[in-house]
Amino acid sequence: MASEDPQAAAQQPKQRIPKTASSVHDVTAEKPPFGSRFLTDEADVWTQNAWDHVPPPTDQDEVISSALNRQRSAPVPEDEKQKYNEKPARHWDNFYKANASNFFRNRKWLHLEFPELKAAAEPDAGPMVIAEVGCGAGNAVFPLLSANQNPHLCLKAYDYSSHAVKLVQNNPLYSSPPFGTIEAAVWDLTSSSLPPGLEPGSVDIMTLVFVMSALHPQEWSNAVNNVYKLLKPGGLLLLRDYGRYDLTQLRFKGGRLLDDNFYIRGDKTRVYFFELDELALLFTGSLAPAASRDTRAVQVVEETDDPTESDLSTRSIPLTPQDASQGNTIPPLAEVERSLSALSVDHSRQAVAQKVDAIHPILAARHSSETVHPLFAIEQLGVDRRLIVNRKRQLKMYRVWMQGKFRKV
C-alpha cells in the first residue's frame, strides 16, 4: 500500500474542538484569556476561520494613517450632517424594511461571551428581568428565549426602529414562548422617558450589543443615565461594540466621515468606533484600568467558529489578499503576548491630554473639568482582536471589538 502523501496530509483540515471560552482580553485580568485560539505557527493561518489576539501587520500604522487621511480629505459636507443626525430611527426602519430578519444571524456566541445570560435562563434562576436595548429583529433575544428553562424569566426587547419591533412581534416565539414571557416595544435609549411598562430599578441584566456606536456622541450621556435608571441596585450591563481601527473603519471611503471615528454607512445608519478608555469614562468616570504585563504560555485550542455570525460579519469590504508566501507572515505567540501587554494604559489625567485623538472631546473635557461620581463598577472591560480568514479567497481581515460588563453601584 502506497504511503500517504505528506503534502496532501498537510492540507487536510485539523480536528476542531467547539469553542468553550470567551476570547476577550479583559484589561482588569492579570493574565491573557486561556482556551482561545492563538496562532503560533504562521503555516497554520489558513487552517481555521479565525484566530484570537493576532497583532496587526507591521505596516498597520501606515494603513491607518492612509485610511484616515483619505477619509478626512473628503468628509460629509457640513450642510448634510444634520439630515443624518436628525431622525436616525428612520434610517434603521429603512434598513429593516430592506433586509427584514435575514441580515444578521442569531447571536449564538452570546452565551460564551456573557454566561450571565445563560445562568438567568436556568430552571432554578428565579425571577429575572432581562432587557435588550437595540433588539433589532431579535437575533439575541430569541436564541435566549429558545434556550430558556426559567419559567420566571421576563424578557424585554426595545428598539427605536418601529419596523424592527414589528419583526420581533411577528416571530412565532413571541406569541408562544416555551418558558417565561417576552414583550417588545419601541423605545429610544436616548429619550427623556423610560420605556412603557418598565419601572425604574426593575431590570436585573441589560444588554447593549452594537448599540452605543449607533448613537451620536452627544447622546451618550442620556443613554448611560437611562441604563442606570432601569437597572436594579447591583444590576449588570453587558456591552459589546466596535473597536478603534477595526477593518470596517479603515475601509470607509470618502464622503462617509461625520466626525473623528464616526461614520455614515451606505444605508445611512451611523457607526462610532470606540477606545477602551472612552467606554470606561462613559460608565465609571475614570480611564480604563491598566492591563497586567504578566504573560504565560497559552494553549492552542482548535474550535468551530463562524465568522459570519451576526455582527462578526458587517457591511464591509475585505482587505486586499495577503498571501503568506509573499512574505506577509503572522507574528508568533511571543509577539502576540507583547501586543497584549501594550494594551496597558496610564491612569493620570495627563494621559487624557496625551490621548487627544483617542478620546472623544466630549469625554476628555468632562474628565478634565469634573469630579464624576461613578455610576458603574467595571467587572470586565476588554478588547477582542481577531484575524478572520476567508480560506476560499485567501483573505485576511483584522477585526477589533470592545466588550464590557458594568455593575450598577
Secondary structure, 3 states (H helix, E strand, C coil): CCCCCHHHHHCCCCCCCCCCCCCCEECCCCCCCCCCCCCCCHHHHHHCCEEECCCCCCCHHHHHHHHHHHHHCCCCCHHHHHHHHHCHHHHHHHHHHHHCCCCCCCCCCHHHHCHHHHHHCCCCCCCEEEEEECCCCCCCHHHHHHHCCCCCEEEEEEECCHHHHHHHHCCHHHHCCCCCEEEEEECCCCCCCCCCCCCCCCEEEEEEECCHHHCCHHHHHHHHHHHHHHEEEEEEEEEEEEECCCHHHHCCCCCCEEECCEEECCCCCEEECECHHHHHHHHHCCCCCCCCCCCCCCCCCCCCCCCCCHHHCCCCCCCCCCCHHHCCCCCCHHHHHHHHHCCCCCCCHHHHHHCCCCCCHHHHHHHHHCCCCCCEEEEEEEEEEEEEEECCCCEEEEEEEEEEEEEEC
